[in-house]
Amino acid sequence: MVNVGKWVNEAPITVFTSSSDEQQCKLYAANLKAYVEDWQKGTSINYDLPAKQQTIVNAIRMCRIIGMTQLKLSETRVFFAYLYGGEPIGLMLLEIYDHYSKLDDVVTHPGAPGGGPIMIEFALNYIKSKRKAQLIDLWALDEHCKGPYLGMGFKPEGGGLGMRLDPAKSDKWVLVKKKWAYKSTSNAGPLYAARDSD
């Protein structure tokens, strides 16, 4: 059993905006890939379920993509690392423009339920803090990946695998104390598990 240590009101997500942080971000991608592969070997998940297999394959694939990408971090090209006990369980690369933001890469550990909405919630509030339009566009990795995004309120946009989240027009999001919250966590205010080292 994992010792949580404490509960916090902000997700333990670290923001990287400097090109000097690129190696650390790539190390997080390599570590998350290794954790997913280890989890895949040690879990009792039913591999007869194609959706579970595809989720694992996609997580490993996204970690490889992030590891090979030239991140070119800046104030408008931001990398987020969702850390638990100092180790990554979610990663995201976001480009911020005045009228929308583009989610380039996002991956969460398949054994960390709720990681995707937590990452998107954090991104929406980060964008809001920069006084930019809170619209997030993305291109889903494949058809399998569209389902979780649809569940978070993304809508098809521009055909194919393109999607957009407009939280102000979604029944999945609500403003709580001037911050965006995914509705499943908004009733009592979100609480996130963190280890003492976070």
C-alpha positions in Angstrom: 0.0 0.0 0.0 1.3 3.5 -0.9 1.6 6.0 1.9 0.0 9.1 0.6 1.5 11.5 3.1 -0.8 14.5 2.6 -3.6 15.9 0.6 -3.2 19.1 -1.3 -5.6 21.5 -3.0 -3.4 21.9 -6.1 -2.3 19.0 -8.2 1.5 18.4 -7.8 2.3 19.5 -11.3 5.6 21.2 -12.2 5.7 23.7 -15.0 8.7 23.9 -17.3 9.1 27.0 -19.6 12.9 27.1 -20.3 14.9 25.3 -22.9 17.4 24.5 -20.2 14.7 22.2 -18.7 14.4 20.0 -21.9 16.7 17.2 -20.6 14.7 16.9 -17.4 11.5 16.7 -19.3 12.9 14.0 -21.6 14.1 12.1 -18.5 10.6 12.3 -17.1 9.3 10.8 -20.4 11.8 8.0 -20.3 11.0 7.3 -16.6 7.2 7.3 -17.2 7.7 4.9 -20.2 9.7 2.5 -18.0 7.0 2.7 -15.2 4.2 1.9 -17.7 6.2 -1.0 -19.1 6.9 -2.3 -15.6 3.3 -1.9 -14.6 2.2 -3.7 -17.8 4.4 -6.7 -16.8 3.3 -6.8 -13.1 -0.4 -5.9 -13.3 -3.3 -8.3 -13.2 -5.1 -6.4 -15.9 -7.2 -8.4 -18.3 -5.2 -8.2 -21.5 -8.1 -9.8 -23.5 -9.7 -6.4 -23.4 -8.4 -4.6 -26.6 -9.1 -1.1 -25.1 -6.8 -1.8 -22.1 -4.0 -3.1 -24.4 -4.4 -0.1 -26.6 -4.2 2.3 -23.7 -0.9 0.8 -22.6 0.5 0.8 -26.1 -0.5 4.5 -26.6 1.1 5.5 -23.3 4.4 3.9 -24.2 4.2 5.4 -27.7 3.5 9.0 -26.4 6.5 8.7 -24.0 8.7 7.8 -27.0 7.3 10.7 -29.0 8.0 13.2 -26.2 11.5 11.7 -25.7 12.3 12.2 -29.4 10.7 15.6 -29.8 12.7 18.9 -29.7 10.6 20.5 -27.1 11.7 24.2 -27.6 10.2 25.3 -24.3 9.2 28.9 -23.8 6.6 31.0 -22.0 4.2 30.0 -24.8 5.4 26.4 -25.2 5.0 24.8 -21.8 5.7 21.3 -20.5 3.8 20.0 -17.4 5.0 17.1 -15.3 2.4 15.6 -12.9 4.6 14.1 -10.1 3.8 11.7 -7.3 6.6 11.3 -4.9 8.9 13.1 -7.3 8.2 10.6 -10.1 6.1 11.3 -13.2 2.6 9.9 -13.6 1.5 12.4 -16.3 3.2 14.6 -18.9 1.8 17.3 -21.2 3.2 19.7 -23.8 1.0 22.8 -24.5 1.3 25.7 -26.9 -0.5 28.8 -25.8 -1.8 31.4 -28.2 -4.1 34.4 -27.7 -7.3 32.8 -29.0 -6.7 29.1 -28.2 -4.1 26.7 -26.9 -2.9 23.6 -28.6 -2.3 20.4 -26.7 0.6 18.7 -28.5 1.3 15.7 -26.4 -0.3 14.3 -23.3 0.3 11.0 -21.5 -0.8 9.7 -18.1 0.1 6.4 -16.5 -2.8 3.9 -17.2 -2.7 2.9 -13.5 -3.3 6.5 -12.3 -7.1 6.9 -12.8 -8.2 10.5 -13.2 -4.8 11.7 -14.4 -6.1 13.0 -17.7 -8.8 15.3 -16.2 -6.3 16.5 -13.6 -3.8 17.5 -16.3 -6.4 19.2 -18.4 -7.9 21.0 -15.4 -4.4 22.3 -14.5 -3.8 23.4 -18.1 -7.1 25.3 -18.3 -6.2 27.2 -15.1 -2.7 27.8 -16.2 -4.0 29.3 -19.5 -6.6 31.4 -17.5 -3.8 32.7 -15.2 -2.0 34.0 -18.4 -5.2 35.8 -19.4 -5.6 33.8 -22.7 -8.7 32.2 -24.2 -9.5 29.0 -22.4 -10.0 26.8 -25.5 -7.8 23.8 -26.0 -7.4 22.1 -29.4 -5.8 18.7 -29.8 -5.3 16.0 -32.4 -6.1 12.6 -30.8 -3.5 9.9 -31.4 -6.0 7.5 -32.8 -9.8 6.7 -32.7 -9.3 4.8 -29.4 -8.0 8.0 -27.8 -11.0 10.1 -28.7 -13.3 8.4 -26.1 -11.5 9.7 -23.0 -11.3 13.2 -24.5 -15.1 13.1 -25.3 -15.7 12.1 -21.7 -13.8 15.3 -20.6 -16.0 17.5 -22.7 -13.9 17.8 -25.9 -15.9 18.0 -29.1 -14.9 16.9 -32.6 -13.4 19.9 -34.5 -12.4 20.1 -38.1 -12.9 16.5 -39.0 -10.7 13.5 -38.5 -9.1 13.3 -35.1 -9.2 17.0 -34.3 -11.0 18.0 -31.1 -11.6 21.2 -29.0 -12.5 21.8 -25.4 -14.5 24.9 -24.5 -15.1 24.5 -20.8 -17.6 27.4 -20.8 -19.8 25.5 -23.2 -19.3 22.1 -21.6 -21.5 20.4 -19.0 -18.3 18.6 -17.7 -16.6 21.8 -16.4 -17.6 24.4 -13.8 -15.9 27.5 -12.3 -15.2 27.1 -8.6 -13.7 30.0 -6.8 -12.7 31.4 -10.3 -10.9 28.2 -11.3 -11.9 25.6 -13.7 -12.8 22.3 -12.1 -13.8 19.0 -13.8 -17.3 18.3 -12.5 -16.5 15.0 -10.8 -14.2 16.8 -8.4 -16.0 20.2 -8.0 -18.5 19.4 -5.3 -16.2 19.5 -2.3 -13.3 21.1 -4.1 -10.5 19.0 -5.6 -8.1 17.3 -3.4 -5.0 15.5 -4.8 -2.8 12.9 -3.2 0.8 13.9 -2.7 3.7 12.4 -1.0 5.7 14.3 1.5 8.5 14.7 -1.0 6.2 16.5 -3.5 
